Amino acid sequence: MRPAAFAPQLKRDPLGRTIVKAKVIAKVLFATTLVSEFTAAIGLGISLVSRDMRIWPPPGKQSWQQYYILIPTFTAMASAVPLGIFDWSTFVVDHWSRFLVGGAAAVAGLSFALWGTRSLSLHTSLGLKGKLVTAGAYRCSRNPQYVGYTAAFLGYALFCNSVMTLMAATVGGLLFLVAPFTEEPWLRERFGPSYDEYAEEVPRFLGACPTLTRIRSRGAA
């Protein structure tokens, strides 16, 4: 008798069913994000330990190595945005100040990352060859896109007060912080002393922006 009595109650409770559906969608998005991040982590790990088997940076455009890193990276980033909505307010920071702090971090981080993309060009940002850029956002950080996206997603997680988004953003941030160590040997191979001089002036992640008179664009396309 209890299941039969419970069935009409479900029909009269569309809000309850909506909440259940939201939780299911959140779990699917969370799993998608973590699987994508784990896939990218394998590629970065291989690149760290073996120069001959290096996956990132990729050897060329439309190579399997490029797709192996970029597809899961973009999938994880795209999944994390709706994850914050479907997992809304499941963490402990249930205070209005989270909108100010998290929103400011998300906007500042995203702006810094997009400034980095504009400074470097989208072509080179996808792991393809280009000149050594030391102007724009690259005066303040050797990896402004990684720093910016890390701050943006952590800020977004705080804004949404989402425990799943925070976990996904933390894992993604760790990958963004590891990625430069796979790129620096490749950059030194390509640009030699020019990159060493640039690395002496500008921190790996974030610091005061030196003036353009102190650092100059070096290298050739």
Secondary structure, 3 states (H helix, E strand, C coil): CHHHHHHHHHHCCHHHHHHHHHHHHHHHHHHHHHHHHHHHHHHHHHHHHCCCCCCCCCCCCCCHHHHHHHHHHHHHHHHHHHHHHHCCCCCCCCCCHHHHHHHHHHHHHHHHHHHHHHHHCHHHHCCCCCCECCCHHHHCCCCHHHHHHHHHHHHHHHHHCCHHHHHHHHHHHHHHHHHHHHHHHHHHHHHCHHHHHHHHHCCCCCCCCCCCCCCCCECCC
